[in-house]
Structure formats: C-alpha cells, structure tokens
C-alpha cells in the first residue's frame, strides 16, 4: 500500500471539507427556496390568515436521534424550524457535528387535520438524508475518507389530547423506508407519551417533561424503549437548559443500554398576519 505524503493528506482533507460545505450551502439554499415558496402561498390565503416562524437552536454534548440507531453520539448543533400557517407547515430539522460536518437533514411537511381545544390530529411526510463518513479505496490502494448520504422517506400520524393546559397525552406512529441499499431498509416507530409543560418551580422558573415509551422495528429486529426529555427555563428568557435520557428495555437492535445528553437551547416564536392590503 502506497504511503501518502503530508501534502497529499492535507490536500485531500481540504477537498473533503470543501465538498462538505458546498453540500451544506446547497441544502440551505433549498430550504430557503422552499420557505419562500411556502410564505408566498400563505400570503395568498385569507387576508387574516395567521402565520408563524418559530424554532429551536441547540448545542448538545451528545447528538441523539428519535431512532437510537441514527444517533451521532458526539457533540452536535441542531436547528429545528417551523414555517407555515394554521394548518400546513414546513418543519425542517438540520443537524451538524460541531466540526461543521452534516449529520442529518429532515424536511418535514405537516398538515393539521383536526385542531380543537382538546384534541388535535396531524399527518406528515418527509425526505431525509443521513450522512456517514467511511474509509474507501481511491482505486490506487490508498484509503481515503468519503462522505455517504443515505436517503429515506417517512410518514407519520400523531393524535394528541389535552387534559388541561399543562398536561397532554401524545401518540405517534412513524413508518420510514430507505431509498437505497442500507442496513435498515424499513423502520416502524410507535410511541405513547405524556407532556407536562410550564410546571412552575418558582415565580420565575418553569419545568417541562415529556416521558414516553416506544416500540421500534428495523427490518427483522425490534425492541422496546423508554425515554424522557426535560427542560428548565426562565420566564421571558429565550435560552433554556434541556436533557434527554433514553433506556433500552428489551431489544434485538444493537444500541447502548443508556444514552443521554445535555443541551443549551435558544427558542423563538414569531407570529404574524398576512394582509392583502399592506396599507391597512
């Protein structure tokens, strides 16, 4: 096997980093174009149609995924955004390792079928890309690092019932399929949980908790898990501290028994009214 010179190694690293950032910029441009299209479509609706642009931007010590096998398991930055109207929204999730390399991009479209005070039901679908770095032979016997994008398509249905303004029962069924040759070609995810929000710790501080149990099937293997997300925040402050803990109950899927993280989260929520006459 030929040994590469330091110059060749540095050149290959620069080319790899350049390709990563070109891909990131292209996907960000796609997100911007779709966002502008959705905003334009909403602007053509009823003149009093309420629109929103909100999201969470977080930095975490351990990038975890809803499906444990897709977790990054190292520090990450996560962008969860939502842009749309009262019924239809575009909810992209873009995740990166802290060195700038992409981890996963999920482009959700969601539609609220039922939206009442107590009961809500939405459906959604998305294409997704999960990125992995692999060592491959460049054809001359030299192993080089190469980024591979695995493509998926998934759909979900999620009813939820609010017991009161602080307690909600949630259910989620998600089914996904790969669009190429990957180890996990068919995934099914079923979760039942409870959300406790704005639980007062004092006059200034609040606490959120979202415990759930879920069943995961990946091809012929399956398993049962329990997880919970926690948030501690201060009223009128957009920055909060969050954590997620997941525990394998019994599973044939090869994942860690315990996974957890701590995250610093910045949240924003903007609502606006599109009017047909800007002078009114």
Secondary structure, DSSP 8 states (H G I E B T S, - for coil): -----HHHHHHHHHHHHHHHHHHHHHHHHHHHHHHHHHHHHHHTS-TT-EEEEEEEEEEESS---SSGGG---S-EEEEEEEEE-SSEEEEEEEEEETTS-EEEEEEEEEEEEEE-SSEEEEEEEEEEEEEEEEEEE-SSS-EEEEEEEEEEEEEEEEEEEEEETTEEEEEEEEEEEESSS-S--EEEEEEEEEEEEEEESSSSEEEEEEEEEEEEEETTEEEEEEEEEEEEEETT-SEEEEEEEEEEEEESS---SEEEEEEEEEEEEEEEE--S-TT-
